[in-house]
Amino acid sequence: MEFIIYSEDKPDSLHIRQSARNDHLAWLKTKSEVELLIAGPWMDENEIMRGSLLIVKAKNKNTVTQWLKGDPYGSAGLTNKVIIKHFNWVIGK
């Protein structure tokens, strides 16, 4: 199954994102039971990174939730909100 992960950063936390970014990217590249398909930051109207959007493949939502507990962005205190939804990929695959 595929899932979208939408996360929003805490207000005024760009410095946290920048300091944890290399660890976050290394974590995303680590082999796990969650397969990363697409990942990147989303930008505000001033082109400043304010959150992330990922599409992943996993056996269920709980697997994704458990995987996210290892994200350095979370442990650095960056994340304000995370939404995980099952995604039916139809076009562009």
N, C-alpha and C positions, 0 to 999 in steps of 0.2 A: 504494500500500500504506500501511496505517496502522501506527504503532509506538507503544508506550508507552516512556517514558523515566522510570525511577525513579532518583533520586539521593539519596544520604545525605551530609549535611554532616560535616566533621571534628568531633570532640568539642570542646565549649566554643568554638564558632566563630560564635555569633550576631552578635557585633560585626562579623565579616567580611561576613556576609550583609546586615546592615543598611547597611554602608557601600557595598557594591556593588549594592544592590537597584535603584536608579534606572537605572544603566547596564544591568543585566540586563534590566529591563523594557523599556527602549528597544531593546535588541538583539532581544528577542522580537518586537517590533512591526515590525522591519525586514523588508522584502520579501526573500525568498530562494527557493531551490528547495525548501525545506522549508516546508510550510504548517502553521502552528500551529492546532490545533483546540481544545485545552483545556490550561490550565496553572494551577498553583497550588502553594503549599507544603503539605507534610503536617506535622502537629503531633504532638508527643509528649504524654504523659499530663498535662503541666502547661500545655498549649496554647502551647508554644514551637515556633517553626519549626525543623525539623531536617532538611529535605530538600525535594525538589521532585518533582512528578508531572506529566508532560506527555503529551499524545497529539498526534502529528504525522502528517502525510501526506507521503510522499516516494517516489521511485522505487525506492529500496533502502536497506538498512541502512547501507551505506558512506556514502551521501549524508547520513544522519543523523549518523553518527560525525564526518564532516568538518565539518558544521554546528556541532556541539557544541564544536569547537575554538575557535570564536569567542565562546563564552559568557563574559562578564565574571566570573561566579562561579568558573569554572575558573581563569582567569588571576589572580584574587584569592587563590587557594589555599583556597577554601571546600570543594571537593568531595573527599569521601573515597572514594565508590564510585558508579559509574553502571552501570545495567543497561538494555539496549535490547532489546526483544522485539517481534517482529511481532505485531500485534493484529488480530483478526477482529471488527470492530464489528458486532454483531447487533441490539441494542436500544438505543433512546435517541438515535439519530442524527438 
